[in-house]
């Protein structure tokens, strides 16, 4: 049933005529004689029920002038408050893990050395890393003997419970909170290679903090990638956040300097700095990052408070290698793991936290602002393992 067919069945009532009027193009400097009616519908409103009126698709959004200080604020708050459910966001990741796990258990015959070797290979295939997989397999050998688990159900329960315990235990003494300066602007520096969603993450996070009442400034210090500055400026325009930018191929450190000065002069709460998608083994680019930090600390001695490394969860072990090299070359304070709503295997969080001792602070579960969420190990473990989480009371 069409939208307006539905209304036609309602009892007769005073009708509201909605006409969408758009002027014709002025030709030869003369105004059109009459306005052109592009759309006209007769609607019978029902109290308490909203009616969606769609703007004709050929009318560009930018042709409609926004109301200053109203439209953009409403859009930002709506996007931030409508967060993606974690279970929903991890659907594909959970499905990938479940298929891998079910395939492994389908070959179960007995608990012998071949079983544990296949288990180790399965864990490595799930991107938990060789070191973590070996550690888990050794622990599971002892746990299976300790609980005298022999049936397929018992074995599955022991292994899944141990994996859940690892996800949760890594967060016990882990500082996954965001740190803010006691006074003056807080500088949050983003690093990572191209294509991991770094600039998009800055846009989402800045919108989130603005919705919480923070005064935010963005610095587009990725001056080498074509379109990087424009992408950040688009986020700034969408969310009503000022963006400090330089010319193409300008010195990134100069943009950082201008960003810091702007944040101080405008009494901003947070300055987000987008850096070039540097190759982690490029010495010159790493030196450039060090130069940025020197400029920041010269103006704000206690900054940056956070250096967040953006990693693409779908790249698996490559993301782990990036994390190792970035940690060795700069003071990474936390990880933003993006694209977990894709076909990621999910296990990559374990070696990042277990081997590198870097906290995962945020996870990306989609394209909307609300899809960027703080990471919680307990909730993540329960959502990832889903129906496999046997014996969990929570």
Steps between C-alpha positions, in 0.01 A plus 500: 500500500639840409545773754212711371271198438516446874379851573216477248335230713475728804167672585446841348662784688632848429764464235841660482631580155880486478651665195874493441579809293830570326561807279590463135845600383522872433576564138624828354480655846119470512313319777255222397136598476378216720677248724520142378328236714725194503304296752157528657332242720191508721570352842262415781710514817441264789567645847810358660631339181778663300468514123817484293509746213788429264677776309514422125823312432620745234510788749856523638531514878731797490232702317300515822648754738535360856382692802815615674571322826195273476511246219858378542467467878188288466662274238810448714308420818272258316798315349684476831210384715387225258786261568530170321424200716827308559340166417373642172833665417693175552262282295745426218795466734307258721381302196858463373619381840206258544553342159869450571428355844224267381721370220771422756263320741344302214831311469505418871582136569696491823711726721849418381804692378357530149194669649710767672713556191183563296373726777819707484468530120135605537590773749780628277254503209268713715779758527578456868870484406749213527629596844153539649374184327789297645436641848128427481554146371740418785254634755216302342696176518516541877143624531353208306687252721405690814129493417519148352318624190451228240176558311472750215268723708735499800806572285323785324387652830850488651665659197242774449501584871879529491487732199239718670714509813796623293297778339377613841819455704704718266284795601537461877801731539460666163444874474257532211370841608564822310732749672430872503712795605406648840498842337539639149452305176542123489689389188404164349742392227389236248754279322468206260544399138273607217168324461440397862228758562712750694343822368148357521562396860609855586179631347288260704685553827501878469123498436452281806695731731333810358161345576623459859558875519872515418651778291690319221755600235638280219847532342540351151871412518475227234606735222636233265203276427272639233164587649598444865459865593173527308370189673571644844354836399182323391472344846563838659230667290255220572551522876558874531863456611782733386779340295853639479657412164795594280575492131557172317840348584552761773722419796274290729675638806395852403136388492542345844649824629206701363259245646652525847496881486135499387401258777668719762359828368144366473512324840426168333469187713637254242726525196495199268804470270479290184847389384624361170432134426862423555665171422613376837851422371555838334763677711431847360131480574567377853735794551222726379269356766765565765525860376124543542520379857785740578293792370201392707698459822674834449164678512324255732762321713269219616365414155408297308290313755413227251676353195242267348599245238224414254507139376279323249371182667450328165875499430572253780869433562600798289321722754697330778826569319403865455426524871842355588690744280299807598543414867877479451516838323251715692321516832174331404251523788218298350344326200194585294398177325290586196277299264400232750165492323677349198627145462766539770590192697490685831793317655745780419402679823661221705861533376480881494416500869680181605832543316527876459314607815323776311142574604229493236308819585248522216344267243333595173184311411372693198486827311288714734628714787330275756679197355825607669481366855726464805643149522383275783673162517216326684227617262722430199570141608133422556399654168779334302445145622121530505329164524838328548531669838397191695458527874518881522249628750518860380 
